[in-house]
Each structure stands twice: as structure tokens, then as C-alpha cells.
Amino acid sequence: MQGKTVVITGATSGIGQIAAEKLAALGARIIVVARDPKRGEVTMATLRHLGPGNHSIYYADLSRLKEMKRAADEIAAAEPRIDVLINNAGAMFSKRQVTEDGLELTFALNHMSYFVLANRLYDRLRAAAPARLINTASDAHRGKKLDFDDLQSARNYKGFPVYGRSKLCNILHASELSRRWTGSGVTANSLHPGFVNTRFAGNVSGLFGMGINLAKKFALTPEQGAETIVYLASSHDESVVKASGLYFAKNKVATPTKEARDEDSARRLWQESERLAGLA
């Protein structure tokens, strides 16, 4: 990863933080997009200790469209090329919340931020070709299906199903990017990191929250959860270099659900995301 520039969201804790640290230790220059300045400064201090790269950080609330666009545009203005974009920020919420843009919060943070950053940073990825885009998805997508008449989950909101649908969006987004970016030299893949003991879902209350906290006692460590992200970002294995539109787990190609392989759904999600982001 010497000389490579990596942009990563959700890197101030959990698997994103570990992935950023491991990539910095391999020689990459890390650009972090974060919301919390306190955690951001701690992360930057660690990265500077691990690697000599001129790492940098941009602060933005990635649940807000104008903040997504601003952060992406600031990075694009400062960076002539980006070798890897890792969309990793995400959360689950027990109660339905609506952003200033009229978007359900999980959908906005977990999907729209991925969509907008990929859109705004595409030219910088193409300038670095061969380059890579990586979406952190999840096997939580299994059993889920998108309702295009209710993408904002206004009907019968439940935290985990809504989270699972956002992870389905991440897989569909990467597969649609792989088709649209054919011949550009930029690959797009998604991954399942496993169930990891991190700060994730720390704000979920009730019986479900209690169940998650209990399950975390048997979960993967953040180091284990970050392995596939680091693998997809750094591996020179031919199966990774040429891979695009695929779903990975445990450093291997995995098979997502039928719904996650539906090209019509991927295309329609793209069109709806363009419209919602005002990027059409």
C-alpha cells in the first residue's frame, strides 16, 4: 500500500478504525471522514504513529446530504487521485428518525452517504486506476427486500429489518457501480465483516438491545471483523484485483440473496438515489 491514498468513513471506532490502522501500517495514506472531533483526533494521533503518511481528516455528518456533498467535494478538491474508497460508516436505530432532507436516518447514513461519496469521488478514483471501491454491507440483508413504495420505512418501522434493508442497498449499490464503471479501471465490491463486538447498536434499547449486548460476548473481535476490508483494499491476488460486483465474507467470494443479485432492483435503487440526492 506504499504510495496509495485511502478514503474511509466510519474509521474512528470499530472495524473501520482497525482497518484504517492496518492500512496505515502497510504504508497507505489515510483520509478519514468522521463526525466526532474528539474521537477523530485520537484516531489521527494513532495513524500518525503507525505510518509516515500525511494522513488527514474531514468532519461531516454523513446523514445529511449537504454534508456528504461538502466532504466529498473538499476531498476531491484536495486529492488528485484516490486509490481506495471504503464506505464503512453505519448505524442501527431503535426508533424511526427523519433527517432534514426528509430521509429516514438509517437509509440516509447507511446508503445515501455511500452513494453520494462514490458519485462525487468517482473522477478521483478513475484517475488512480486501477482503483477500488469497497462497501461494508452485512449478512443482515438476508431475508430482506426493498419496498420502493416505502424506502423511508414510514410503515411499521423496526430497527433491525430497516438496518438489514440498508445493507441490501449497499450490495445492490456496489453491483450497479460495477456495471456502470465497466472499463474505467475502478472495481466495486461489498462485504460481510461478520458479527463484531464494537460500539455498533450501542444506542438500541429494549429487549433487542439487551439481546445484542449478550450476543456480543460471543462475537468477533474488531481485528477479525476488519480482515476482509483490509484484504479487499490491499490484496494483490488476481481474484481480488479483477473482482467487481461481488460480495465477500472471510476473504472469499460469498453468495448474497436473490434479492441482492436483482439487477432491476439495483438499477431502480440507483435511479431513486440519484433523485433523492439531487444528482440526476
N, C-alpha and C positions, 0 to 999 in steps of 0.2 A: 504493500500500500504506500510505499515511499512516493512522495510527489502527488498523491491523489487527494482530492478535495471531496469531503463527505458532508452533506447536509442531513441533519437528523432532528426530528421532532420528538418530544416526549423523552428527552435524554437527561433529565435532572433527577430521575429515580428509576428503580426497577430495571427491567431488561434493556430499556433504552440507554440508561446510564452505563450499564455494564458493556453494552455493545460499543458505545462511544469510547469508553476507556480502552477496550481491547483493540479497536481500530486505530486509536491514537498510539498505542504501544507498538503497533505494526508499522507506524510511520505516517499514517494519514493525518491530514489537516482537517480538523473537525469544526463545522459550523453548526451551532446549536440554536434551535428555536424554542424558547421557553416562555412561561408566563410569570413565574415567581422569581424575582431578582435575588432573594436570599439563597434559594437553592441553586439558582443559576451561577452565582459567584462561587459557591462551593464546588460545583461541577467544573467550572473553568479552572479553578486552582488545581484540581486533581488532574485534569487533562494536560495542563502546562507542566506538571510534574512528570507525567508519563511520557510525553513526547515533545520534541523540539518545535513542532509545527506552530505556526502563527494562528492558533485557534481563535474563534470569535463567537459571539452570541448576539442574538436578536430577540427582543422581548415582544411578545404579541399574545393576545387572547385568541386562540385558534378556533373559538366557537363563533367568532364574529367575522362576517365576510370582509369588511373593510380592513380588519386587522390581518386576516390571511393574505389579502392582496398587498397590503403595505409591506409586510415582512418579506413576501416573495419578491416584490419589486425592489426593495432595498438590497436583498441578496443578489438579485440579478444585476443591479447597477454596480455592485462591488466586485462581483466574480465573473471573469470572462469565460470560465468553464467550471462545470461540476461533474465529477466522475460518478458519484453515487448520491441518490436522494432516497432517504429512508423515512417513510411516513409511518410513524410509530405512536404518536400521541393518541390517547383514547381513554374513555372512562365509561362507567355504567352508573345510572341514576335511578334511585328507587321511586322518585316522583317525577311526573312529566313537567318539564320546564321549557319555555319558549324564548328564543333569543330575540334580540332587537330586530332581526331580519325576518321574524315570523317562522323560524325553523325550530323544530324540536331539537333540544340540546344535544342528545346523543348522535342524531343524524348529522347535525352541524359539525360537531367536533370530530367524530369518528370517520365520517365520509367526506363531507364537503371540504374540510381542510386538506385532505389527501388530493381531492380533485383540483382545487384551486392551485395548490403549490405545484402539482405536476404540470398544470396548464401554463403557469407563469414562468416556470423554470425549464421548460422543455428546450428552448433555444440554447441554454447554457449546458444542458445535458448533451444535446446534439453536437455542440462544439467540442465536447470531450470524447466523442465516440471513439471506441466502444465504451458506453456508459450504462449504468444500471439504475432502475427504479425498483424499490422494494416496499411493499405494503405489508404491515403487520396485521394479519387477519386472525382467524381463530376457528377451531372446530365447533365453536358455539354457533356457527352458521348452520350446522346440521339440523334438519327438521324445520328450517325457516324458509319462508317465501315472501317476496316483495309484493305488497299491495300498492299498485301505482295510483290507486284512488285514495290512499291514506299513507303516503310516505312519511308524513309527520306524526304518525301514531296518535291521532286525535281520538281514536276509538279504542276503548279497552286497553289503556296503557299498562304494561307490566315491564319492569326494568330489564330482566334477563332476555325475554324474547325480543325486545327492542334492540338491546345490545347485539344479540345474535344476528338480527337483520342488518345492522350496521357492518358487521363482519362479512356478511354475504355481499354487501355493497363493495367492500374492499377487494374481494376476489373478482367480482364482475368488473370492477374498475380496472384492475391490472390486466385482465384478459382483453378488455376492449382497447386499452392502451397498446397492448402488443400487436393488435390488428392495425390500429391507426398509425403506429410508429414503424410498421414494417419497412425495412430498407434504410432506416435512419441511423442504425448503429446503436440504438438505445433499447435495451430489453426492459421488460416489466413483469415482475413476478410477485406472488403473495406467499404468506407462510403462516403456519400454526406454531406458536412458540411452546405450546403445552400449557398446563395449568400451573401457574408460578406463584410462589409466595412473595408478593410485593404489596405496595400501597394500594394497588388496584381494588376497587369496590370497597374501600375503607369507609365511604360515606353511605353505604347501603345499610338500611336499618331493618328491623323486624326479624322474623324467623329466617328469611332468606339470607339476610346479612349474618346472622348467627351461624347458619349452615356454611357460608363461605369461609368465615373465620375458622371454623372447625376443620373444614377440608384443607385449609392452607397448612395445617400441621403435617399433611402428607404430600404437599405439593413440591414441585421442582424448585430448586434454588434459582435466583435471578441469573446466576452464571450459566446454569443449564438452559434456562429459557432463552438466553441471548445467543446461544450457539448457532442456531440456524440463520439469524440475522447476520452475524459475522461471516458465516460461511458464504451466504449469497452475496455479500458485499466484497469479499476478498478472495474467494477461491479462483484459482486459475484452471481448475478442472474443466475440460472441454464441455462436459454435460451442463456446467453452470454458465460458462461463457456464452454458449449458444442458446441457453434456455430462455424462453419468453412465453408469457401467458400461462405459466404453470403454477401449481400450488405445492409448497414444500412443507415437510414436517420431519424433524430429526435428520436434517441434512439430506433428505431424499425426496424425490417427487412423490406426492401423495395424490389421491383422487378425491376431489371435493364432491359435493352432492350434485345431482342432476340439475337442480335449480341454479347452482353456482357455475354450471357449464352452459347455461342457456344464452346463446348469442343474441337472441331477440331481447331478452331482459337486460343484457349488458348494454345493448345499443339504446334501449329506451331509458335506462338509468342515466346514460351519458347525456342524452338529449334533455332530460329533466334537470340534471345537474347544471348543464350549460344555462338553461333558462333561469334557474333559481340563483345562480351566481352572476347573472347578467353578462355572460361571456359568449353567448351565441353569436 
